[in-house]
Amino acid sequence: MDKLAKFVKRFETGNDMVTIILEDEPNTNFTVSKTLLCNASKTSQKELAGEDGQHVFKIQSGHDRATFELFLYWLYGRNLETEFWKTRAERKSAVEGSAKELVRLWGFADMHKLPSQQNLAMRLYLVYLKSALVDRETLQSAIDTTHIDSMIVKAVLYRMVFDCRTNYDEDEELAGVGDIPGVLARVLKAAGTVQFAVPGGRFTSLTSSMRKTSW
């Protein structure tokens, strides 16, 4: 994050700046371009309408420093990977280490009406899902940060169902997943959509397979 701080610092000049305070970390504040904020977010446009010069407003609870720093990097560069992730291996390692931050970033973008940032966070999170088995903690984090019917929770559930059909053998983890309120119904729904391999190398869905089964 030191590189990120230096990167953002270059833009902290001029009169077109506002101070952002995080409710969860009141001693942490960021100086950000008002113009960039308003261009990126309809929420910011409403918050800052008619304000001149310095203006202090808070980012609501649930958005920590790491999440907001990722948002700033996206805000100024419109990308999350070009400067720091030089190779595919480096990107994979970085995304895996930042999976929770990406979920929080997606939730931040959802709350502040930032579809471009939301799409980017989702794409990077899908990179993580391709290279890791999804556990209860990952699912719970996505639910806590967004909501149980959000697209990013759906992505986690679909990956978890696929893992269960192919190479997942952690019964304890699965039992824990069943304890999360509202998850079982959504897992069953996902199970009817997710494709899995069948003998012969073909792919099918659980529901289509059941239709062909004689009971």
Beta strands, then each sheet from edge to edge (+ up, - down):
strand 1: 17-22
strand 2: 25-33
strand 3: 56-59
strand 4: 195-197
strand 5: 203-205
sheet 1: 2+ 1- 3-
sheet 2: 4+ 5-
end
